[in-house]
Amino acid sequence: MSASEAQAPVERANPRGLPRGLATLAGALAALGGLAFVVGLARDAASAWRAFHVNYLFFAGLAQGGAVVSCMLVTVGAKWPGPVRRIAEGLAAWVPISFVLGAFDFLGRHYIYPWIAEPVPSKAAWLSVPRVAGLDLAILGILAVMTMLYLYHSVRPTLHGVAATAQGRARSLFEWWTAGWRGDAEELERSNAKTRRIAPGLILVFAFGFSFIAFDQVMSLTPSWYANLFGAYFTWGAFLSAISATALLSVLHRNSPGLEGEITKARMHDQGKMIFAFSIFWMYLFWAQYLVTWYGNLPEETQFFSARLGPQFLTEQGNFAWYWNFSFARMSASPYGWLSMVVWACCWIVPFWVLLGVQPKKTPAILGGVSLVVVLGFWLERNLLVWPSLAPADGGSWVGAVQFGIAAGFLGAFSLVYLSFTRVFPGLAVPSQR
């Protein structure tokens, strides 16, 4: 063994069986979701397809955001993540499934896109099923290919020797993945070079691609509304939800076999700082979009906020007084007003005020609790982006057994994919030197 190879950091995957209890629960939730969707199609097809649309968007963003979290750490040359990077990559295992679900989502297009039944002549070329389906599936397909290529090069150095302990198809897969092994040091150097080359491109494709998905899959649900900043706002929400999910899973994994002592207070502190800082930027994007809309008070722009916040967050027609006519009593007049307030609290107020100090970021219960609140907040936020456009007068349209059942199904399927990737292939890899 050469001196350089002897000094190379060794990171080995640790494949192990699925936790029976969690896997069973995840599978049951996935089955429940499938049943809820079928029942929904029979009873209220519109609600079933819209709930599917919401959850497809949320989990697609969460998964792609996980890949981008890892890419961000690689691009900046971060030295602190350790197994945190592998946890984020576990989220990305869902990315190829997002492409499949995106194609399936178009089967319910007549219940999702109002511009199909009522075309907008001025936007006919843009709002057409071939253009929307073609572009969005191309974006999801490119992201899936780039993400899988990134994961391949990222985890390959951890898999040497794993095939010897695997059985059946898993063994064949590990042997294929590690074919032509060049030695630990060279494989690590090659992996670093490949991931550093892919990561910036994947980040850029995510930023631009998800902006188009935001325009097509959310903004077009109110065809007469437009806002240039909305794509960045939507995409950043997906990224922040992935950071929060990574922090939550890091806390939950801190006592897992092989990870004892790896999820240190320093690593929790770094993740808490990211949630704190990036939640501020998310709110900044919302505020930057809202302020010019409020000041301009143009109907084609204010309709989005009016449907979600109610009139008290907008100027009265012709009255540009520098204050809001706010009262809690008026919140009930807006069908989605209270849901908007809950989203604000979950995605910004809670992470900002709770994680303002140093100690809360280092406390597992607090960091994990805030992370869970933020992830839940962004699921609510995706509902808030979709449902008011399609059912503006029914503030409870997103609530129901079918809607929650479909959400539970997505959660179960996503969890099962995550468990399979992190427990079976490639496992949670732990740096041996730290």
Phi, psi and omega per residue, in radians:
M1 nan 2.323 -3.118
S2 -1.278 2.852 3.139
A3 -1.103 -0.703 -3.117
S4 -1.158 -0.630 3.141
E5 -1.241 -0.626 3.136
A6 -1.160 -0.539 -3.095
Q7 -1.546 -0.160 -3.087
A8 -1.199 2.415 3.093
P9 -1.150 2.290 -3.103
V10 -1.769 2.185 3.128
E11 -2.213 2.059 -3.065
R12 -2.035 2.355 3.031
A13 -1.204 2.712 -3.105
N14 -2.308 1.226 -3.111
P15 -1.047 2.441 3.113
R16 -2.665 2.887 -3.068
G17 -1.168 2.752 3.088
L18 -1.160 2.468 3.026
P19 -1.158 2.049 -2.961
R20 -1.016 -0.773 -3.101
G21 -1.107 -0.860 -3.128
L22 -1.154 -0.720 3.141
A23 -1.120 -0.710 3.114
T24 -1.119 -0.762 3.118
L25 -1.092 -0.782 -3.139
A26 -1.101 -0.745 3.110
G27 -1.115 -0.675 3.110
A28 -1.131 -0.721 3.112
L29 -1.124 -0.716 3.110
A30 -1.079 -0.748 3.104
A31 -1.123 -0.709 3.099
L32 -1.057 -0.718 3.118
G33 -1.101 -0.739 3.098
G34 -1.095 -0.723 3.104
L35 -1.129 -0.756 3.138
A36 -1.074 -0.680 -3.137
F37 -1.151 -0.758 3.130
V38 -1.116 -0.776 3.106
V39 -1.103 -0.711 3.122
G40 -1.086 -0.696 3.110
L41 -1.075 -0.601 -3.118
A42 -1.344 -0.607 -3.034
R43 -1.699 -0.745 -3.088
D44 -2.672 1.459 -3.036
A45 -1.056 -0.627 -3.115
A46 -1.076 -0.836 -3.134
S47 -1.131 -0.676 -3.138
A48 -1.103 -0.821 -3.120
W49 -1.194 -0.629 3.137
R50 -1.216 -0.676 3.062
A51 -1.128 -0.691 3.072
F52 -1.066 -0.755 -3.124
H53 -1.058 -0.790 -3.141
V54 -1.051 -0.858 -3.060
N55 -1.274 -0.552 3.026
Y56 -1.073 -0.768 3.129
L57 -1.151 -0.744 -3.099
F58 -1.116 -0.887 -3.069
F59 -1.294 -0.491 3.032
A60 -1.126 -0.768 3.104
G61 -1.155 -0.700 3.127
L62 -1.085 -0.789 -3.120
A63 -1.182 -0.824 -3.135
Q64 -1.166 -0.603 3.060
G65 -1.087 -0.627 3.084
G66 -1.072 -0.738 3.084
A67 -1.086 -0.700 -3.104
V68 -1.231 -0.573 3.051
V69 -1.032 -0.823 3.105
S70 -1.101 -0.750 3.120
C71 -1.071 -0.683 3.113
M72 -1.068 -0.778 -3.127
L73 -1.116 -0.656 3.119
V74 -1.232 -0.743 -3.080
T75 -1.094 -0.721 -3.112
V76 -1.497 -0.079 3.137
G77 1.238 0.629 -3.106
A78 -1.122 2.364 -3.130
K79 -1.791 -0.200 -2.982
W80 -1.548 -0.341 -2.887
P81 -1.100 -0.719 -3.067
G82 1.010 -2.301 -3.099
P83 -1.235 -0.177 3.108
V84 -1.046 -0.668 3.119
R85 -1.099 -0.707 -3.142
R86 -1.177 -0.596 3.102
I87 -1.137 -0.749 3.094
A88 -1.094 -0.696 3.128
E89 -1.145 -0.496 3.079
G90 -1.073 -0.622 3.088
L91 -1.083 -0.590 -3.055
A92 -1.254 -0.185 3.122
A93 -1.089 -0.341 -3.132
W94 -1.412 -0.228 -2.996
V95 -0.971 -0.841 3.124
P96 -1.060 -0.570 3.121
I97 -1.188 -0.548 3.086
S98 -1.030 -0.666 3.110
F99 -1.097 -0.782 3.138
V100 -1.115 -0.790 -3.140
L101 -1.164 -0.572 3.089
G102 -1.108 -0.699 3.091
A103 -1.177 -0.726 3.129
F104 -1.128 -0.613 -3.101
D105 -1.010 -0.561 -3.107
F106 -1.218 -0.248 3.061
L107 -1.146 -0.448 3.122
G108 -1.752 0.414 -3.015
R109 -1.043 -0.555 -3.096
H110 -1.241 -0.336 3.088
Y111 -1.660 -0.211 -3.029
I112 -1.863 -0.789 -3.026
Y113 -1.762 1.873 -3.126
P114 -1.164 -0.389 -3.105
W115 -1.275 -0.138 3.054
I116 -1.286 -0.808 3.135
A117 -1.350 -0.564 -3.116
E118 -2.221 1.410 -3.088
P119 -1.058 2.589 3.065
V120 -1.790 1.869 -3.026
P121 -0.933 -0.700 -3.092
S122 -1.225 -0.282 -3.122
K123 -2.101 0.346 -3.035
A124 -1.040 -0.676 -3.125
A125 -1.212 -0.593 -3.106
W126 -1.448 -0.815 -3.109
L127 -1.616 1.334 3.057
S128 -2.331 2.534 -3.080
V129 -1.031 -0.798 3.124
P130 -1.041 -0.724 -3.128
R131 -1.190 -0.830 -3.115
V132 -1.114 -0.860 -3.126
A133 -1.125 -0.771 -3.109
G134 -1.095 -0.862 -3.102
L135 -1.194 -0.808 -3.062
D136 -1.182 -0.711 3.104
L137 -1.215 -0.566 3.054
A138 -1.120 -0.737 3.105
I139 -1.091 -0.835 -3.139
L140 -1.118 -0.647 3.121
G141 -1.164 -0.774 3.117
I142 -1.101 -0.766 3.116
L143 -1.085 -0.687 3.139
A144 -1.124 -0.791 -3.139
V145 -1.112 -0.816 -3.126
M146 -1.127 -0.681 -3.133
T147 -1.154 -0.780 3.129
M148 -1.127 -0.666 3.101
L149 -1.138 -0.716 3.108
Y150 -1.105 -0.802 -3.138
L151 -1.114 -0.660 3.121
Y152 -1.010 -0.878 -3.115
H153 -1.275 -0.483 -3.124
S154 -1.234 -0.751 -3.022
V155 -1.645 -0.240 -3.079
R156 -0.927 -0.783 -3.111
P157 -1.087 -0.287 -3.096
T158 -1.561 -0.081 -2.921
L159 -1.816 0.054 -3.096
H160 -1.118 2.228 3.103
G161 1.497 -0.159 -3.098
V162 -1.205 -0.591 -3.091
A163 -1.036 -0.535 -3.094
A164 -1.119 -0.436 -3.106
T165 -1.792 -0.052 -3.100
A166 -1.617 2.906 -3.119
Q167 -2.247 2.689 2.979
G168 1.038 -2.370 -3.068
R169 -1.133 -0.568 3.125
A170 -1.079 -0.698 3.133
R171 -1.123 -0.759 3.115
S172 -1.070 -0.684 -3.138
L173 -1.162 -0.762 3.114
F174 -1.118 -0.685 3.134
E175 -1.126 -0.715 3.089
W176 -1.125 -0.737 -3.078
W177 -1.125 -0.554 -3.065
T178 -1.878 0.279 3.138
A179 -1.050 2.442 3.129
G180 1.238 0.658 -3.104
W181 -1.042 2.353 -3.043
R182 -1.878 0.035 -3.049
G183 1.832 2.636 -3.020
D184 -1.000 -0.833 -3.056
A185 -1.128 -0.806 -3.118
E186 -1.198 -0.675 3.113
E187 -1.113 -0.710 3.128
L188 -1.146 -0.747 3.128
E189 -1.113 -0.740 3.122
R190 -1.141 -0.726 3.114
S191 -1.070 -0.791 3.137
N192 -1.076 -0.723 -3.134
A193 -1.149 -0.762 -3.112
K194 -1.180 -0.796 -3.107
T195 -1.181 -0.623 3.089
R196 -1.162 -0.473 3.125
R197 -1.405 -0.660 -3.086
I198 -1.392 -0.652 -2.976
A199 -0.977 -0.891 -3.120
P200 -1.062 -0.684 3.121
G201 -1.132 -0.711 3.132
L202 -1.129 -0.675 3.100
I203 -1.084 -0.775 -3.122
L204 -1.167 -0.725 3.118
V205 -1.125 -0.676 3.072
F206 -1.074 -0.820 -3.078
A207 -1.090 -0.854 -3.113
F208 -1.345 -0.722 -3.083
G209 -1.138 -0.802 -3.140
F210 -1.228 -0.404 3.026
S211 -1.132 -0.734 3.082
F212 -1.160 -0.673 3.093
I213 -1.096 -0.669 3.082
A214 -1.082 -0.761 3.122
F215 -1.103 -0.739 -3.035
D216 -1.407 -0.699 -2.985
Q217 -1.664 -0.238 3.141
V218 -2.181 -0.985 -3.085
M219 -1.076 -0.645 -3.094
S220 -1.205 -0.218 3.109
L221 -1.223 -0.334 2.919
T222 -2.064 1.492 -2.906
P223 -1.037 -0.454 -3.105
S224 -1.552 -0.023 -3.124
W225 -1.740 2.538 3.048
Y226 -2.620 2.598 3.095
A227 -2.777 2.056 -3.045
N228 -1.118 -0.540 -3.060
L229 -1.413 -0.176 -3.030
F230 -1.090 -0.627 3.136
G231 -1.046 -0.766 3.110
A232 -1.143 -0.708 3.127
Y233 -1.071 -0.821 -3.129
F234 -1.112 -0.792 -3.100
T235 -1.151 -0.723 3.132
W236 -1.148 -0.589 3.076
G237 -1.072 -0.718 3.090
A238 -1.096 -0.742 3.133
F239 -1.111 -0.796 -3.128
L240 -1.168 -0.648 3.098
S241 -1.107 -0.630 3.115
A242 -1.214 -0.700 3.076
I243 -1.061 -0.741 -3.128
S244 -1.186 -0.719 3.100
A245 -1.112 -0.675 3.102
T246 -1.099 -0.748 3.108
A247 -1.118 -0.736 3.118
L248 -1.076 -0.814 3.140
L249 -1.178 -0.561 3.084
S250 -1.092 -0.767 3.116
V251 -1.113 -0.749 -3.117
L252 -1.195 -0.465 -3.108
H253 -1.604 0.018 -2.953
R254 -1.121 -0.381 3.117
N255 -1.952 0.264 3.133
S256 -1.225 2.640 3.125
P257 -0.949 2.223 -3.127
G258 1.561 -0.232 -3.121
L259 -1.949 0.099 3.120
E260 -1.014 2.182 3.125
G261 1.439 -0.067 -3.122
E262 -1.466 -0.625 3.095
I263 -1.497 1.388 -3.041
T264 -1.375 2.931 3.079
K265 -1.074 -0.615 3.116
A266 -1.100 -0.726 3.135
R267 -1.220 -0.657 3.063
M268 -1.142 -0.669 3.127
H269 -1.081 -0.750 3.133
D270 -1.115 -0.716 3.117
Q271 -1.193 -0.672 3.078
G272 -1.080 -0.664 3.100
K273 -1.127 -0.663 3.121
M274 -1.155 -0.773 3.118
I275 -1.072 -0.782 -3.138
F276 -1.040 -0.907 -3.057
A277 -1.221 -0.747 -3.060
F278 -1.306 -0.437 3.034
S279 -1.193 -0.586 3.064
I280 -1.125 -0.754 -3.138
F281 -1.172 -0.625 3.063
W282 -1.044 -0.780 3.133
M283 -1.175 -0.589 3.094
Y284 -1.092 -0.746 3.124
L285 -1.099 -0.703 3.092
F286 -1.118 -0.797 -3.101
W287 -1.122 -0.746 -3.141
A288 -1.070 -0.636 3.115
Q289 -1.291 -0.712 -3.075
Y290 -1.235 -0.713 -3.004
L291 -1.081 -0.825 -3.117
V292 -1.202 -0.544 3.085
T293 -1.179 -0.785 3.129
W294 -1.088 -0.764 -3.088
Y295 -1.210 -0.700 -3.137
G296 -1.276 -0.630 3.082
N297 0.980 0.682 3.130
L298 -1.602 2.320 -3.048
P299 -0.979 -0.677 -3.103
E300 -1.204 -0.277 3.103
E301 -1.796 -0.677 -3.047
T302 -1.312 -0.308 -3.068
Q303 -1.055 -0.611 3.126
F304 -1.084 -0.840 -3.130
F305 -1.262 -0.626 -3.141
S306 -1.091 -0.674 -3.119
A307 -1.228 -0.390 -3.061
R308 -1.899 -0.576 -3.087
L309 -1.867 -0.356 -3.076
G310 1.521 3.022 -3.033
P311 -1.247 -0.296 -3.048
Q312 -1.259 -0.252 3.072
F313 -1.708 0.178 3.107
L314 -2.191 2.712 3.089
T315 -1.275 2.565 3.029
E316 -1.184 2.618 -3.089
Q317 -0.981 2.110 3.116
G318 1.451 -0.051 -3.114
N319 -2.045 1.895 -3.074
F320 -1.858 0.739 3.094
A321 -1.149 2.544 -3.076
W322 -1.523 1.033 3.018
Y323 -2.789 2.788 3.044
W324 -1.667 2.465 3.035
N325 -1.543 1.276 -2.998
F326 -1.745 2.415 2.959
S327 -2.740 2.534 -3.119
F328 -1.130 -0.516 3.142
A329 -1.093 -0.584 -3.102
R330 -1.343 -0.219 -3.140
M331 -1.085 -0.632 -3.116
S332 -1.201 -0.307 3.126
A333 -1.293 -0.323 3.107
S334 -1.754 2.136 -3.077
P335 -0.965 -0.577 -3.077
Y336 -1.987 0.258 -3.066
G337 -1.082 -0.826 -3.104
W338 -1.220 -0.597 3.067
L339 -1.086 -0.674 3.091
S340 -1.081 -0.709 3.138
M341 -1.151 -0.673 3.107
V342 -1.127 -0.715 3.106
V343 -1.080 -0.800 3.086
W344 -0.991 -0.798 -3.109
A345 -1.097 -0.778 -3.074
C346 -1.234 -0.723 -2.990
C347 -1.575 -0.298 -3.127
W348 -2.363 -0.937 -3.039
I349 -1.067 -0.867 -3.110
V350 -1.110 -0.936 -3.137
P351 -1.101 -0.569 -3.126
F352 -1.199 -0.923 -3.029
W353 -1.357 -0.642 -3.106
V354 -1.288 -0.659 -3.100
L355 -1.670 0.309 -3.129
L356 -1.166 -0.618 3.141
G357 -1.572 3.036 -3.123
V358 -1.374 -0.807 -3.021
Q359 -1.077 -0.728 3.115
P360 -1.012 -0.603 3.138
K361 -1.169 -0.444 -3.099
K362 -1.665 -0.065 -3.103
T363 -1.676 2.027 -3.038
P364 -0.955 -0.780 -3.085
A365 -1.120 -0.681 -3.120
I366 -1.286 -0.844 3.136
L367 -1.082 -0.777 3.128
G368 -1.126 -0.708 3.128
G369 -1.129 -0.772 3.116
V370 -1.131 -0.724 3.132
S371 -1.059 -0.735 3.113
L372 -1.104 -0.724 3.125
V373 -1.089 -0.737 -3.123
V374 -1.160 -0.771 3.125
V375 -1.071 -0.810 3.091
L376 -1.070 -0.685 3.127
G377 -1.054 -0.689 -3.136
F378 -1.306 -0.476 3.000
W379 -1.161 -0.725 3.065
L380 -1.114 -0.664 -3.124
E381 -1.134 -0.666 3.086
R382 -1.139 -0.651 3.031
N383 -1.092 -0.715 -3.114
L384 -1.179 -0.498 3.111
L385 -1.290 -0.544 -3.003
V386 -1.689 -0.943 -2.946
W387 -1.098 -0.750 -3.139
P388 -1.068 -0.455 3.094
S389 -1.268 -0.528 -3.046
L390 -1.772 -0.441 3.107
A391 -2.413 1.190 -2.982
P392 -1.090 -0.482 -3.065
A393 -1.663 -0.126 -3.062
D394 -1.979 1.641 -3.112
G395 -1.190 -0.250 3.103
G396 -1.786 0.253 -3.078
S397 -1.108 -0.487 -3.101
W398 -1.491 -0.090 -3.090
V399 -1.796 2.375 3.092
G400 2.814 2.853 -3.121
A401 -1.078 -0.719 3.139
V402 -1.160 -0.800 -3.116
Q403 -1.081 -0.823 -3.141
F404 -1.231 -0.578 3.099
G405 -1.132 -0.732 3.096
I406 -1.125 -0.716 3.096
A407 -1.078 -0.728 3.116
A408 -1.115 -0.644 3.104
G409 -1.113 -0.760 3.081
F410 -1.082 -0.762 3.132
L411 -1.074 -0.756 3.132
G412 -1.117 -0.795 3.141
A413 -1.134 -0.744 3.125
F414 -1.086 -0.765 -3.136
S415 -1.113 -0.690 -3.136
L416 -1.142 -0.710 3.086
V417 -1.133 -0.757 3.126
Y418 -1.082 -0.814 3.140
L419 -1.062 -0.738 -3.131
S420 -1.101 -0.749 -3.113
F421 -1.203 -0.798 -3.039
T422 -1.425 -0.389 -3.125
R423 -1.743 -0.566 -3.075
V424 -1.828 -0.787 -3.068
F425 -2.626 1.934 0.097
P426 -1.715 0.101 -3.029
G427 1.517 2.907 3.106
L428 -1.475 1.878 -3.086
A429 -1.428 2.449 -3.086
V430 -2.177 2.203 3.091
P431 -1.081 2.304 -3.052
S432 -1.324 -0.369 -3.035
Q433 -1.610 0.026 -3.101
R434 -2.336 nan nan
